[in-house]
């Protein structure tokens, strides 16, 4: 996940067909101030869909809960769980990349780290100074199931599972933080421009945005790609 340093790219932003992707099955109401892990309220909803979508129950709960919280806290945003699930799939296979597993509280183990952001390829060069730092070069790596860079996590990271820890390696925290970031960047994700603006701020790649669109659209239809 990259922080855009300039908004000039938005002036000629290309909007592909099929955005925003469909919102998918509605998420039932939840108590956003519930004790314990609030996303557990969506266990029955997630269990009914997990196997056919090939999304772990814990991850699906996290995406749906994040979308519900966004609806309550920022009703003009209209972010859908399908978009968050599309990002989670593209970034980390829902927290299972390279054999990682999800604990019942949403923790991902072992932690997922991206490539060193050294400026090669299509990546920016980003110096890190915390858990995302590459020890042999001081260069940041994207962190966790939603692949936040350290700077962005410091600004947008939240504790979604009420464990008192704000962790990019917890899918509840990461999904809700991603929802907040996307809403802030895209404003209204029910519009084509709002959705693509948010996705290109998250990762400034047309290929990436189209991949998320395709996965989100498939999830809305009740299947994986």
Buried (B, 14 or more C-beta within 10 A) or exposed (E): BBBBEEEEEBEEEEEEEEBBBBBBBEBEEBEBEEEEBBBBBBBEBBEEBBEEBEBBBBBBBBBBBBBBBBBEEBEEBBBBBBBBBBBBBBBBBBBBBEEBEBEEBBBBEEBBBBEBBBEEEEBEEBBBEEBBBBEEEEBBBBBBBBBBBBBBBEEBBBBBBBBEEBBBBBBBBBBBBBBBBBBBBBBBBBBBBBBBBBBBBBBBBBEBBBBBBBBBBBBBEEEEE
